[in-house]
Amino acid sequence: MAKHTTQAPVLAMTRVTDTVWQLRAGWDGPVRAGQFFMLRGWQGKDPLLGRPISVHDWGEDWVDFLFEVRGEGTRLLSALEPGDTLELTGALGNGFDTDLPAGTKVALVGGGIGVAPLLGTARALRAAGCAVTLFAGFRDEPYVLDKFEALGCDVQLATDSGRFGHKGFVTELLNPTDFDRVLVCGPEVMMEKIARACLAAKVPVFVSRESHMACGIGACLGCTCHTKNGPRSTCKDGPVFPGEVLYE
Ligand code: FES
């Protein structure tokens, strides 16, 4: 994949929760659901490397990122303001296959900030005429679920605290045999549990892995994961992998 880096304007920055932000940047290049960009929003400061952030949604001339502040790189991203400039490299990775027949029943399963790449995915699936159910799990307070409802998705919610939705894990809500395909993004333990349940039920499942990344294009071997076909780069061969490649 050609590496494409550009200086993009920050169009909007919205605080979604105490730790989650949404950044809209100017971008008119091609994007697919489930891809990611390397974002670098600081000049002359550490950390030198960009941060891999999944595409939340996109339009003709913009791309949205939903991210959680976890360290210095994301803290610096959250400090950007409209009018600032951001270095974008992308769109990277394979993404989710959303070119499915109308009427396909698709379950999207997101844990915490793992819901981020599922919004653009849901939009593309709904445009293809798929029936989409989002299973979302959060520690306590959910976010961005209204955007899925606005797309006509059924939304099932679980929280650890029980303050909203089902008290417990989102993995307890999904019956894989209700669906033709399951797409997952979230904590590794959640993805493995969902993937194994789907594989046991013979329902196709695809997981979007998160990894520390340096180059984002398969050059540094910093994001290698083990698959049944041998080592693969999460950034170049993924981030989306069929469940059976990782868990069988
Ligand atoms: Fe360098 Fe994936 S981040 S190979």
Boltz pocket constraint, residues with backbone or C-beta under 6 A from the ligand:
constraints:
  - pocket:
      binder: B
      contacts: [[A, 212], [A, 213], [A, 214], [A, 215], [A, 216], [A, 217], [A, 218], [A, 219], [A, 220], [A, 221], [A, 222], [A, 223], [A, 224], [A, 233], [A, 234], [A, 235], [A, 236]]
      max_distance: 6.0
